Structure formats: C-alpha cells, structure tokens
Amino acid sequence: MKAVVIGAVGSTEVLVEELVAAPGWELTMIGTLPPELHGRHSDIVDLSVLAGRHGVRLAPIARTNDPQVLDMVRAEAPDYVFVVGWSQICGPEFLSIAAKGAIGYHPAPLPRLRGRAAIPWTILLDEPISASSLFWIAEGTDDGDILAQQYFHLARDETAQGLYDKHMAALRSMLRAVLPVLAAGEQPRQVQDERYATWATKRTQADGLIDWRQPASAIDRLIRAVGRPYPGAFTHVGGRRITVWSSRPVSGGERHHALPGQVMANGGGVLTVQTGEGLIELVDWEVAEGRPPALHAVLKG
C-alpha cells in the first residue's frame, strides 16, 4: 500500500516510524509545516531527520487545500493519505485523492471532545477515562467512522505531558494492529453515535492566565492541563511574567486568610500562594526576568 502522511507533531512522528516498519506499506511523501510556520504548534517535531533516514520525500505544506498541494499529493497516487498531527480541515477535493481513503487521528474518545485542544480539555474537564481514536476522515470535524480506538484511565494528578505520552503509546499500539489489517484489504468501520458527541473549542496561550480567585484545585488543574509540551499557565508580579509548570494544593490551607494571589511563603524554590479557596504550592516555575517575587507579593491574573 502506498501512503502519504500529512502532519507536524509527535503523533506524526509515531505514525511515520510505524509506517516505514510495517510490511506491505510504502511511505512516499511526508507533508509538513515549513520551518517558518513551526510556531503554530507548541509540540512541533522536525520531521526532516526521520524523512532523510528512511529516504522519504519531505514536502513543505502551509495550507492543505491549496491547488499546488492537491497536485503534489495527487502525483504520489496514494492508496491512503494519513492526516495525523495536523490542525487544518481537509476539503472534499483533498479527501478524494487517496484511492482507498483518508485516515485521521484524534487524542480523545470520539465522538466525545471533537475539535481542538483535546488533551488540555480532557484534564480541565477532570475526565477519569480517555481514548486515542483513529478514524476515517469525513467532511465534518472528527466525525468520520471509527477505524480503531484504545481506552485508558487517567490519574487524578494527570499532567499534559503524561497524557500526551499515554496517547502516543496508544497510537503506536493501534497502528501496529491496524496497519496489517489495512494492508490486507480490510477496512474496519464503526459509525460514531451522535448522541454522545461533544465539541472542544480552540484554546490559546492567553487561556493559561491563572485566576487566583479560583479554588486551589481548579488552579492546579489548569497548571496540569497546559503544562509541557504546551506553553504553560502564567501569572504576573510587578509587570513580570511567571510561568508555572507544576503545583500542588496544600491540605489545610483553608485556615489561612489573605488576598487571592498573595505569596504566603517563599522557600526552597517553592512559592506558597493564597487562592480563592485554600493554598497552593508552585513547585516548578520560572520568571521571565528579574528576581523572584518577595514574600507577601500579590500575583496578578
């Protein structure tokens, strides 16, 4: 089977590694963002080394549905096009190119959490279970028939990086199971049940701003949801930006009285901060410039 891959992040890298190792598959082209557009994804992966190692053509693509991109993909005469780790909608003409179909991937238990920023939203919604989903791309948003799905549990203190890694492991496992099935000419499909569909909206870096009036548990959840490989939660003190990478709510913190955002303790590299409900410790953080906040400084967010 001839395949073309479109993507630019960690899931794309996993897909390429599995395709080049899978019997019965020939990966002829990888379409990815040019270097000047790498800022579109915080988890961007430079696929040039991987493509060079396996002798696969690497093509810079800015917009999926541009005529020159359509011509380029069409020239490969692929059986399948995999669009994995790519945040652009594929138009009808693009979807018609592959002889056997176009396959996508979404880090959520489709039909739940269709759309953008599925990993941060999973943590923000305090989901106890998630899943990785391979699906047949249709003209809607993540609404095509399911090809394969793998579920797993989330820890109560799940972080964006931990959840990201779980999805990569699940994707790799699914690909190892499904690529031989596709190569044999089979095409498993399960229609998504619209009764369970939900949609996740786009999140931007600005959405990581900490609101200290929120309870410590909610602030901790935000910090875990937007941490590495994403830009991180942040606050300000004295006009300086502080990025917070990890935290932990403090048991018994409700006995303290202070302004939300007020630093209650500063020692050993840990800031203890009053929230709208309880204390929180900022364990891993960095200040953009200058000295760390003084004791009793009030963080703004």
Secondary structure, DSSP 8 states (H G I E B T S, - for coil): -EEEEE--BHHHHHHHHHHHHSTT-EEEEEEE--GGGGGG-TTB---HHHHHHTT-EEEE-S-TT-HHHHHHHHHT--SEEEE-S--S---HHHHTTSSSEEEEEESS-TTTTEES-HHHHHHHTT-SEEEEEEEE--SSSS-S-EEEEEEEE--TT--HHHHHHHHHHHHHHHHHHHHHHHHTT----B---GGG--EE----GGGGB--TTSBHHHHHHHHHHS-TTS--EEEEETTEEEEEEEEEEETTGGG----TTBEEEEETTEEEEE-SBSEEEEEEEEESSS----TT-B-B-
